[in-house]
Amino acid sequence: MKSLKKKISALVLTTVFASMQLSYAAIDTGLGAGNGGAVINNAQGGFVGVNGAGTGNVDLNFNGNAHVNWDTLNVNKGESLNFNAVQGVNGITVLNTVNQGMSTIHGQINANSGIGKLIISNPNGMLFDGATFDATGDVMLTTQQMQANFVDGRMDISNVAGAVPAGVITIQDSNFSVGGEFNVLAPSIDVVRGTISAQNGMKLITENGQDYIADGFKDTVRMEAVNIDGNVYIVSKKGTVKTVGGGTINGNLKIDSDDSVSLNYVADGKALHVKGDVDVKGNGVMMYARNTKVDGNLSMENGGGFLEVGNVKVGKNMNLKTVAKSQNPQGYKHFVHVVGDNEVGGNMNVDSVNNIHIGNYNYEEGKLLDGSLKVGGKLSAHAQDGHVMVTIDTQANKVSLKSDKLNVLTDGKATISANEYEFSSNGYLGGLSGFDDYTTDDVVIGVMENYIPIPNNAQNSANINITGGTISKIETPNGATTNISSSGDVKLTGANAGHINIEAPDKYIEITGDVKANTIKVGNKTDKLKVDYPSRDYELKYTNIRDAKEVTIKGDEEITYELTNGENGYNVNENRADDTTYLVGPGKEIEPNPDPEPVIDPEDNENVKVLRSYERMEDITKAQPYTPVAYAADLDDDQEDNGVRKNVDGSVTVVKTYAMGK
C-alpha cells in the first residue's frame, strides 16, 4: 500500500513539475517566424506535448480539456498547426488565448475528430488570408478575452463572460470546413470571398460595437462574395450588417440586429443566392435586399425606418414589415419600397407603419422607373398611416390593398392583374395624373414622399387599371370616390363605399351580392351590364339608349323600365348604340306556371312585323320610328296612320316615335 501511494504521489509531482516547466520555459513552435512566431507560454489541463517544433508542421497533442496560453500565434503560408486528441479521448475542448499582436494565419490549421470544440481568443484581432481551416467539431474565433472556466459541457456563446472585445476578425480568400458549429465573435467581422462549410451553421456575433465605431458609421459584419455551406446566424448590436458582391449560402440565413442590415447592397451584377430561408430583423435607418435569390421564405422586419427589396426572386413566401420600434434621428418614415423586377412563388405580405410603394423610381431625377411584380399566391399590402402606391405592373392570384388613414393609389398607367381584388382606403381610391405644370411623376412622387392626403373628389384623377376578375371589396368613406377601369370582364360582389366609377370598355360588368354605395356609375363604353337588384341600396346612374340622357335611380326608388327581358328579376343589357351604355330595368316576376305565349300567325296581317325586346330588324334604319313596347307594329308606309300601330291581337296602340341614335 505504501509503495502504491508513493507511485501515485510521484505521478502527481511529475505532472505538476511538467506544468511548471512549461510555465517557465516558453516553447517556440517554429511557426510564423516572419510574423512574430508562434510561442506557447504555458498550457494547463490535458496538454500532452508538442511534436515537430521548428519543422513548419507542428502537432499539439491533448488527452483532455486544455487551455493553451500563447504569447503570439501566427501560421505562415505552407505551414500547418495541428490540434490532435490522443489516447482515444473524444469531445474535448481546447481553448487558445493569445496575448500579443494580431494573429495572422496564411497557412493551415487542423483539429482532428477527438476535439469537440476549438476556441481561439485574441483581443488584438485575427486575419485569415489565403488560409485553410479544417476542424471536425465546433470552432469559435473571438476577440473577447477568455478564461479557462470552459471545461464542463458545451459553451453557450451568448453568455460568454469576460472583457469587452476590441479587435477585428477578417476572413478573406480562405477556406473553412467545420464539422460542427462555426462561431465568430468580434466588434467588427469581415468575410471576403472564400468558401465556408459549417455543418451545424455559422454565427457572426458583434458585441458593444458602438465602442469600436465611435469615430463614424461603419460596418460591423461584412460578407463579400462568400460561399457558405451551412446555416448562417448573425447577431449584431450596432453598425451595419452587410453582404456585398453576391455569393452563395447553402442553408438558412438569420440576422438579428439592433441597427441597419443590407443584403447584397452593392451587387456588381452578382446575385446573392440563399438556398434556404432568410429571416432578418433590424432596427436601423435602412434595410435592403437587392439582387437576391431565396429558394425558401424571405422575411424582413425593420423597426427604425426604411425597408427596400429590389430585383429579388423568392421561391416561397415573402413577408416585409416595418414596426414603430424606434424613430431614427434623421426622421425617416417607416417606408416599405418594392422596386425593380421581383418574383414571389407563394404569398407576399407587406405591412408598414407608414407608406408602401410597389414600384420603382429615381428620387433625385423625380422620375418613375419600369419594373414588375409577380406573385404566385396572394398579395396583401397594408399601410397603417401612409399610402399604398402601385406604379409598376403587378400580378397575383389575389390582390388586397389597404390604407387605414390615407389612400390607395396608382400612377394611372400600371396594371394590376388578379382573379380577385380587395381595395380599402380612408379616402380617394384610384389613379393620379399630372396637373398644372406638374407631370404625373411629379404628382405621384410628391404625394408619396410627403404623405399628402388626396381629397375625396380628386381632380385630374385617373383609374386603377385591372385586367378583369372579381372585385370582392371596395371600402371607402361615405363621400369618397373610387375609379376603376377593367380591360376584361369584371364582377363587383362586395362594397361599402361612397361613389364608385367603374368601366369595362367593350367588356361585361356584373354587380351582385352585398354591394352598398352612394352611387355607382358605369362607364359609357361597357358592352354588357347585369345588376342584381334585390340587394341594391345605392344610387345608380346610366345612359338611356333612346335619348342619350343620363338617368339616376335612387337607392330606395323602385325601378320600372320598359326595356326588359324579365328573367328572374335580373337586368341584362345586351345592346349598344353609339358607344352609349344603357341599363334595362327589372321585369315582372315570372309566375310559377305562366300561361303559354300565344302563337302568332304572320298570315293574319301581312303588314305586321314582330319586334321582341332588344331585337332589331335588319331592314329598319335609324331614321325609321320603332318601339320596344308593342310586340308588333304596322309598318306599312302607304298607310296614313303614322304613330298608330296595329297589334297582332287586333288592338291598336298609339306610340310615341323615338329616333335611333343620339
C-alpha positions in Angstrom: 0.0 0.0 0.0 2.8 2.4 0.9 4.5 1.6 -2.4 1.3 2.4 -4.3 0.9 5.7 -2.5 4.5 6.6 -3.3 3.9 5.8 -7.0 0.7 8.0 -7.2 2.5 10.9 -5.4 5.4 10.6 -7.8 3.0 10.7 -10.8 1.2 13.8 -9.4 4.5 15.6 -8.7 5.8 14.7 -12.2 2.6 16.2 -13.7 2.9 19.4 -11.6 6.6 19.7 -12.4 5.9 19.3 -16.1 3.3 22.0 -15.9 5.6 24.3 -14.0 8.4 23.6 -16.6 6.0 24.6 -19.4 5.0 27.8 -17.5 8.5 29.0 -17.0 10.0 27.8 -20.3 8.1 29.1 -23.3 8.0 26.9 -26.4 8.8 28.4 -29.8 7.0 26.1 -32.2 8.9 27.5 -35.1 5.7 28.6 -36.9 5.2 32.1 -38.3 8.8 33.1 -37.9 8.2 36.2 -40.1 5.1 37.3 -38.2 6.3 37.3 -34.6 6.3 33.5 -34.4 4.0 31.1 -32.6 5.2 30.8 -29.0 3.5 28.9 -26.1 3.9 30.5 -22.7 2.1 27.7 -20.8 -0.5 25.0 -21.0 -2.9 23.6 -18.5 -5.2 20.6 -18.3 -4.9 17.8 -20.8 -2.0 19.1 -22.7 0.5 16.3 -23.6 3.2 17.9 -25.6 4.4 19.4 -28.9 5.8 17.4 -31.9 7.6 18.8 -34.9 8.6 22.2 -33.4 10.8 24.0 -35.9 9.6 21.9 -38.9 6.8 24.1 -40.1 4.4 21.2 -39.4 3.6 21.3 -35.7 1.4 18.9 -33.7 -0.2 19.8 -30.3 -1.4 16.7 -28.5 -4.2 16.5 -25.9 -5.8 13.8 -23.8 -8.4 16.1 -22.1 -9.8 19.6 -21.9 -6.9 22.1 -22.1 -6.0 25.8 -22.0 -3.0 26.8 -24.2 -1.7 30.3 -23.5 0.2 31.7 -26.5 2.5 34.7 -26.4 2.0 35.0 -30.2 0.2 32.8 -32.7 0.9 33.1 -36.4 1.0 30.5 -39.2 2.8 31.3 -42.4 1.9 30.1 -45.9 2.9 26.4 -46.3 2.9 25.8 -42.6 0.4 23.8 -40.5 -0.7 23.8 -36.9 -2.5 20.6 -35.9 -4.6 20.1 -32.7 -4.7 16.3 -32.0 -6.8 14.4 -29.5 -4.7 11.3 -28.4 -5.1 8.2 -26.3 -8.7 7.6 -27.5 -10.2 10.8 -25.9 -13.2 12.3 -27.6 -15.2 15.5 -27.4 -12.6 17.6 -25.6 -12.4 21.4 -25.6 -9.2 23.3 -26.3 -9.0 27.0 -25.5 -6.2 29.0 -27.0 -5.6 32.6 -25.8 -3.2 34.9 -27.5 -1.6 37.8 -25.6 0.4 39.9 -28.1 -0.4 41.2 -31.6 -2.9 40.2 -34.2 -2.8 36.6 -35.3 -2.1 36.3 -39.0 -2.9 32.9 -40.5 -1.8 32.3 -44.1 -1.2 28.5 -43.7 -3.4 25.7 -42.3 -5.0 24.9 -39.0 -6.4 21.4 -38.4 -8.3 19.8 -35.5 -9.0 16.1 -35.5 -12.2 14.2 -34.6 -11.4 13.9 -30.9 -11.6 17.7 -30.4 -15.2 18.7 -30.0 -14.6 22.4 -29.6 -11.6 24.5 -30.7 -11.5 28.1 -29.4 -9.0 30.8 -30.4 -9.2 34.0 -28.5 -7.1 37.1 -29.4 -8.2 40.5 -28.2 -5.8 42.1 -30.7 -7.7 40.6 -33.7 -7.2 37.9 -36.3 -6.5 37.9 -40.1 -7.1 34.7 -42.1 -5.7 35.4 -45.6 -5.4 32.5 -48.0 -5.8 30.2 -45.1 -7.2 26.7 -44.7 -9.1 25.7 -41.6 -10.3 22.2 -41.1 -12.0 21.0 -37.9 -14.2 18.1 -37.2 -16.0 19.7 -34.2 -17.1 23.2 -33.3 -14.9 26.2 -33.9 -15.0 29.6 -32.2 -13.0 32.7 -33.1 -13.3 35.6 -30.7 -11.6 38.8 -29.8 -13.0 38.5 -26.3 -10.5 37.7 -23.6 -11.5 34.2 -22.3 -10.6 32.3 -19.2 -10.2 28.6 -18.6 -13.6 28.1 -16.9 -14.7 26.3 -20.0 -14.1 22.7 -19.5 -17.5 21.4 -18.4 -20.1 20.9 -21.1 -20.9 22.8 -24.3 -20.2 26.5 -24.0 -23.2 28.9 -24.7 -21.6 31.7 -26.7 -24.4 34.1 -26.0 -23.3 34.2 -22.4 -19.5 34.3 -22.8 -18.1 36.2 -19.8 -15.0 38.4 -19.9 -13.7 41.8 -21.1 -15.3 43.8 -23.9 -14.0 42.6 -27.3 -11.9 45.1 -29.1 -10.2 43.6 -32.2 -11.3 42.9 -35.7 -11.6 39.5 -37.3 -11.1 39.3 -41.1 -11.5 36.2 -43.2 -10.6 36.6 -46.8 -9.8 34.2 -49.7 -9.8 31.4 -47.1 -11.5 28.0 -47.0 -13.1 26.9 -43.7 -14.5 23.4 -43.2 -16.1 23.0 -39.8 -17.9 19.7 -38.9 -19.8 21.4 -36.1 -20.9 24.9 -35.4 -18.7 27.9 -36.5 -18.9 31.0 -34.3 -17.2 34.3 -34.8 -17.4 37.0 -32.1 -15.9 40.4 -32.6 -16.9 44.1 -32.8 -16.2 44.0 -36.5 -16.2 41.0 -38.8 -15.2 40.9 -42.4 -15.8 37.7 -44.5 -14.4 38.3 -48.0 -14.7 35.7 -50.8 -13.5 32.2 -50.0 -15.6 29.1 -49.0 -17.0 28.3 -45.6 -18.6 25.0 -44.8 -20.2 24.6 -41.4 -22.3 21.5 -40.8 -24.2 23.0 -37.9 -24.3 26.6 -39.1 -22.3 29.7 -38.8 -22.8 32.5 -36.3 -21.3 36.0 -36.6 -21.8 38.0 -33.4 -20.8 41.5 -32.5 -20.9 42.9 -29.0 -20.6 46.5 -27.9 -19.7 47.5 -31.4 -20.6 51.2 -30.6 -17.2 51.5 -28.8 -15.4 50.4 -31.9 -17.3 52.6 -34.4 -17.4 55.7 -32.3 -15.5 57.6 -34.9 -18.1 57.1 -37.6 -20.6 54.9 -39.3 -19.0 51.5 -40.1 -19.9 48.0 -40.9 -19.7 45.6 -38.0 -20.4 42.5 -40.1 -19.4 42.4 -43.7 -19.6 39.4 -46.0 -18.3 39.7 -49.6 -18.8 37.2 -52.3 -18.7 34.3 -49.9 -19.7 30.7 -50.4 -21.0 29.2 -47.2 -22.2 25.6 -46.9 -24.5 25.6 -43.9 -26.7 27.9 -41.9 -25.6 31.4 -41.1 -26.7 33.3 -38.0 -25.6 36.9 -37.5 -26.2 38.8 -34.2 -25.2 42.5 -34.2 -25.6 45.3 -31.6 -24.5 48.4 -33.5 -23.4 49.2 -37.0 -24.5 47.8 -40.4 -24.6 44.1 -41.2 -23.8 44.0 -44.9 -23.3 41.5 -47.7 -21.9 42.6 -51.0 -20.7 41.1 -54.2 -23.1 38.2 -54.3 -22.2 34.7 -53.1 -24.0 31.5 -52.0 -25.3 30.4 -48.7 -26.3 26.7 -48.9 -28.6 26.9 -45.9 -30.7 29.4 -43.9 -29.6 33.0 -43.2 -30.8 34.6 -40.0 -29.8 38.1 -38.9 -30.8 39.7 -35.6 -29.6 43.3 -35.5 -30.2 46.4 -33.4 -29.1 48.5 -36.4 -29.2 48.5 -40.2 -29.0 45.5 -42.5 -28.1 45.4 -46.2 -28.2 42.2 -48.2 -26.2 42.4 -51.4 -26.3 46.2 -51.2 -23.5 46.5 -53.7 -24.0 43.6 -56.1 -21.9 44.5 -59.1 -24.3 42.4 -61.1 -23.7 39.3 -58.9 -26.6 37.8 -57.1 -26.7 36.6 -53.6 -28.2 33.1 -53.5 -29.6 31.7 -50.3 -30.8 28.1 -50.7 -32.8 28.0 -47.5 -34.9 30.6 -45.7 -33.9 34.2 -44.9 -35.1 35.8 -41.7 -33.9 39.4 -41.0 -34.8 41.7 -38.1 -33.2 45.1 -37.8 -33.7 48.4 -36.1 -31.7 50.9 -38.2 -32.3 53.7 -40.6 -32.3 51.3 -43.6 -32.7 47.7 -44.6 -32.1 46.4 -48.1 -32.2 43.2 -50.1 -31.1 43.6 -53.7 -30.4 41.2 -56.5 -31.0 38.3 -54.1 -32.5 34.9 -54.8 -34.0 33.0 -51.9 -35.2 29.4 -52.5 -37.3 29.3 -49.4 -39.1 32.1 -47.5 -37.9 35.7 -47.2 -38.9 37.6 -44.0 -37.6 41.1 -43.3 -38.7 43.4 -40.4 -37.2 46.9 -39.7 -38.1 48.9 -36.6 -36.1 52.0 -37.4 -37.0 53.2 -40.8 -36.7 52.3 -44.5 -37.1 48.8 -45.9 -36.4 48.1 -49.6 -36.4 44.9 -51.7 -35.3 45.2 -55.3 -34.9 42.5 -58.0 -35.4 39.6 -55.7 -36.7 36.2 -56.5 -38.3 34.2 -53.7 -39.4 30.6 -54.1 -41.9 30.5 -51.3 -43.5 33.4 -49.2 -42.2 36.9 -48.7 -43.1 39.0 -45.7 -42.0 42.6 -45.4 -42.8 44.7 -42.3 -41.9 47.9 -40.6 -42.8 48.4 -36.9 -42.6 51.5 -34.7 -39.8 50.2 -32.5 -37.8 53.4 -32.6 -37.7 56.7 -34.5 -34.4 57.3 -36.2 -32.8 60.7 -35.6 -33.0 61.6 -39.3 -36.7 61.5 -39.1 -37.2 58.9 -41.9 -40.6 57.3 -42.1 -41.1 53.5 -41.8 -41.4 53.1 -45.5 -41.6 49.8 -47.5 -40.3 50.1 -51.1 -40.6 47.2 -53.6 -38.5 48.2 -56.7 -37.4 46.7 -60.0 -38.4 43.2 -61.1 -39.5 40.9 -58.4 -41.0 37.4 -58.3 -42.6 35.5 -55.4 -43.6 31.9 -55.7 -46.1 31.9 -52.8 -47.8 34.7 -50.9 -46.5 38.2 -50.4 -47.4 40.2 -47.3 -46.4 43.8 -46.8 -47.3 45.6 -43.6 -45.9 49.1 -42.9 -46.4 51.7 -40.2 -46.2 54.4 -43.0 -46.0 54.1 -46.8 -45.9 51.2 -49.1 -44.7 51.7 -52.7 -44.8 48.9 -55.2 -42.9 50.5 -57.9 -39.6 51.9 -59.0 -38.3 55.5 -59.2 -35.3 57.8 -59.2 -35.9 60.2 -56.4 -33.1 62.6 -57.5 -34.4 62.9 -61.0 -38.1 62.8 -59.9 -38.9 60.0 -62.4 -40.8 56.8 -62.1 -39.0 53.7 -63.5 -40.1 50.5 -65.0 -40.4 47.2 -63.1 -42.8 44.4 -62.4 -44.1 42.2 -59.5 -45.3 38.7 -60.0 -46.8 36.8 -57.0 -48.0 33.2 -57.3 -50.4 33.4 -54.4 -52.0 36.4 -52.6 -50.5 39.9 -52.5 -51.5 41.8 -49.4 -50.3 45.4 -48.7 -51.5 47.2 -45.6 -50.3 50.7 -44.8 -51.3 51.9 -41.4 -50.5 55.7 -41.5 -49.5 56.1 -45.1 -50.4 55.5 -48.8 -50.4 52.3 -50.7 -49.0 53.2 -54.1 -48.6 51.0 -57.2 -46.6 52.3 -60.2 -45.5 49.0 -61.9 -47.4 46.2 -63.4 -48.4 43.8 -60.7 -49.7 40.3 -60.9 -51.1 37.9 -58.3 -53.8 35.3 -57.8 -55.5 37.7 -55.3 -54.6 41.4 -54.6 -55.6 43.1 -51.3 -54.6 46.8 -50.9 -55.5 48.7 -47.8 -54.7 52.1 -46.3 -56.0 52.9 -42.8 -55.6 56.7 -42.8 -54.7 57.8 -46.4 -55.3 56.4 -49.9 -54.8 53.5 -52.3 -53.3 55.0 -55.4 -51.7 54.2 -58.8 -50.0 56.3 -61.4 -52.9 55.6 -63.7 -50.6 53.6 -66.0 -49.7 50.5 -64.0 -52.0 47.5 -64.4 -53.0 45.1 -61.6 -53.8 41.6 -62.7 -55.6 39.1 -60.4 -58.5 36.8 -60.2 -59.8 38.6 -57.1 -59.3 42.2 -55.8 -59.9 43.9 -52.4 -59.5 47.7 -52.1 -59.8 49.6 -48.8 -59.0 53.3 -48.4 -59.7 56.2 -46.0 -60.4 58.4 -48.9 -59.8 58.5 -52.6 -59.2 55.2 -54.3 -57.9 55.5 -57.8 -55.1 56.8 -60.1 -53.3 60.1 -60.2 -52.4 62.2 -63.2 -50.5 65.4 -63.7 -51.9 68.9 -63.3 -50.9 72.5 -64.0 -47.1 72.4 -64.6 -46.5 69.1 -62.8 -46.2 65.7 -64.6 -47.7 62.6 -63.3 -44.3 61.5 -62.0 -44.1 64.8 -60.0 -47.5 64.3 -58.5 -47.1 60.7 -57.6 -43.7 61.1 -56.0 -44.8 64.3 -54.2 -47.9 62.7 -52.8 -45.9 59.6 -51.8 -42.9 61.3 -50.3 -44.8 64.0 -48.4 -47.8 61.8 -47.3 -50.3 64.2 -48.9 -53.9 63.1 -48.5 -55.9 63.1 -51.7 -59.3 64.8 -51.4 -62.4 62.6 -51.9 -63.4 64.4 -55.1 -60.0 64.2 -56.6 -59.5 66.3 -59.7 -57.2 65.3 -62.6 -57.8 61.7 -61.4 -57.2 58.5 -63.3 -58.1 54.9 -62.8 -56.8 51.9 -61.1 -56.4 49.6 -64.0 -57.2 46.0 -63.7 -57.4 43.1 -66.2 -60.8 41.7 -65.1 -61.9 39.3 -62.4 -63.9 39.7 -59.2 -63.8 42.8 -57.0 -64.9 41.3 -53.7 -64.4 44.5 -51.6 -64.4 48.3 -52.2 -64.3 50.1 -48.8 -64.2 53.9 -48.6 -65.7 56.7 -46.6 -69.2 57.9 -47.5 -68.2 60.7 -49.7 -65.0 59.2 -51.3 -64.6 58.5 -54.9 -63.4 55.2 -56.4 -62.1 55.0 -60.1 -61.6 51.6 -61.6 -61.2 50.6 -65.2 -61.1 46.9 -66.3 -59.7 45.6 -69.6 -61.6 42.3 -69.1 -65.0 41.1 -67.8 -65.4 42.2 -64.2 -67.8 41.3 -61.3 -68.4 43.5 -58.3 -69.6 41.4 -55.4 -68.9 43.5 -52.3 -68.8 47.2 -51.5 -69.4 49.6 -48.7 -68.3 52.8 -50.3 -69.1 56.3 -51.4 -69.1 57.0 -55.2 -67.9 54.2 -57.4 -67.0 54.8 -61.1 -66.4 51.6 -62.9 -65.9 50.8 -66.5 -65.0 47.9 -68.7 -64.8 49.1 -72.4 -66.3 46.5 -74.7 -66.5 44.0 -71.8 -69.0 42.7 -69.3 -69.8 44.1 -65.9 -72.0 42.4 -63.3 -73.0 44.0 -59.9 -74.3 41.5 -57.4 -74.1 40.4 -53.8 -73.6 42.7 -50.8 -72.9 46.0 -52.6 -73.6 49.2 -50.7 -72.6 52.6 -52.1 -74.0 56.2 -52.5 -73.7 56.0 -56.3 -72.3 53.5 -58.9 -71.7 55.0 -62.3 -71.0 52.6 -65.2 -68.7 53.8 -68.0 -70.4 54.5 -71.2 -68.4 52.0 -73.3 -69.3 49.0 -71.3 -70.6 46.3 -73.6 -72.9 44.3 -71.2 -74.2 45.1 -67.8 -76.0 42.8 -65.3 -77.3 44.1 -62.0 -78.7 42.1 -59.1 -81.3 44.5 -57.8 -82.7 42.8 -54.7 -79.7 43.8 -52.6 -79.2 47.3 -54.2 -79.3 50.3 -51.9 -77.0 52.6 -53.9 -77.9 55.3 -56.4 -77.4 54.1 -59.9 -76.6 56.2 -62.9 -76.8 55.0 -66.5 -77.4 56.4 -70.0 -80.7 55.8 -71.8 -80.1 54.5 -75.2 -83.3 56.1 -76.6 -82.3 59.7 -76.0 -78.7 59.5 -74.7 -79.7 61.2 -71.5 -78.3 60.2 -68.1 -80.8 58.6 -65.8 -80.4 58.5 -62.0 -82.2 55.8 -59.9 -82.0 56.5 -56.2 -81.3 53.7 -53.7 -84.9 53.5 -52.4 -86.6 54.0 -55.7 -88.5 51.2 -57.3 -87.2 50.7 -60.8 -89.8 50.2 -63.6 -88.3 50.4 -67.0 -89.9 49.0 -70.1 -86.8 47.6 -71.8 -86.5 44.2 -70.0 -86.4 40.6 -70.6 -87.7 39.9 -67.1 -85.5 36.9 -66.3 -85.9 36.3 -62.6 -85.6 39.9 -61.8 -82.2 40.3 -63.4 -81.5 43.1 -65.7 -79.4 42.2 -68.7 -78.1 44.9 -71.0 -77.1 43.4 -74.3 -77.5 46.4 -76.7 -75.2 49.3 -77.6 -75.7 52.3 -79.7 -73.1 54.9 -80.5 -70.9 53.7 -77.6 -73.7 54.5 -75.2 -74.5 52.0 -72.4 -78.0 51.7 -71.1 -79.4 49.8 -68.2 -82.6 47.7 -68.5 -84.9 47.7 -65.5 -86.4 44.6 -63.9 -89.4 42.9 -65.4 -92.3 41.3 -63.7 -91.7 38.2 -61.6 -92.1 35.0 -63.6 -95.1 33.1 -62.4 -94.6 29.5 -61.4 -96.8 28.3 -64.2 -97.0 31.1 -66.7 -99.6 30.9 -69.5 -98.1 29.7 -72.8 -97.2 32.5 -75.1 -99.8 32.8 -77.9 -98.8 31.6 -81.3 -98.8 34.5 -83.7 -99.6 33.8 -87.3 -98.0 36.3 -89.5 -100.6 35.4 -92.1 -103.2 37.3 -90.1 -101.7 40.6 -91.1 -99.2 40.8 -93.9 -98.1 44.3 -92.9 -97.2 43.3 -89.3 -93.6 42.7 -88.4 -92.8 41.2 -85.0 -90.3 43.1 -82.8 -89.2 41.5 -79.5 -87.3 43.2 -76.7 -83.7 44.0 -77.7 -84.3 42.7 -81.3 -83.5 44.9 -84.3 -84.7 44.2 -87.8 -82.0 44.4 -90.5 -84.3 46.4 -92.7 -85.1 49.1 -90.2 -82.9 52.2 -90.4 -82.2 54.7 -87.7 -84.5 57.2 -89.4 -87.5 54.9 -89.0 -89.6 55.0 -85.9 -89.8 52.0 -83.8 -90.8 51.0 -80.3 -89.9 48.1 -78.0 -93.4 48.4 -76.3 -95.6 46.9 -79.0 -94.8 43.4 -79.8 -95.8 44.0 -83.3 -96.4 47.1 -85.4 -98.0 48.0 -88.7 -95.0 49.5 -90.6 -96.8 49.9 -94.0 -95.5 53.2 -95.2 -98.6 53.5 -97.5 -100.8 53.8 -94.5 -101.6 57.3 -93.1 -101.7 56.1 -89.5 -98.2 57.3 -88.5 -97.8 56.9 -84.8 -100.6 54.4 -84.6 -99.7 50.7 -84.6 -102.0 47.8 -85.2 -101.0 44.9 -82.9 -101.2 41.2 -83.9 -104.0 40.6 -81.4 -106.1 43.2 -83.2 -105.7 46.0 -80.7 -104.4 49.4 -81.6 -101.6 51.2 -79.7 -100.6 54.9 -80.0 -96.9 55.0 -79.7 -94.6 58.0 -79.4 -91.9 57.9 -82.1 -88.2 57.5 -80.9 -85.3 58.2 -83.3 -82.5 55.7 -83.2 -79.1 57.1 -82.0 -78.3 60.4 -80.4 
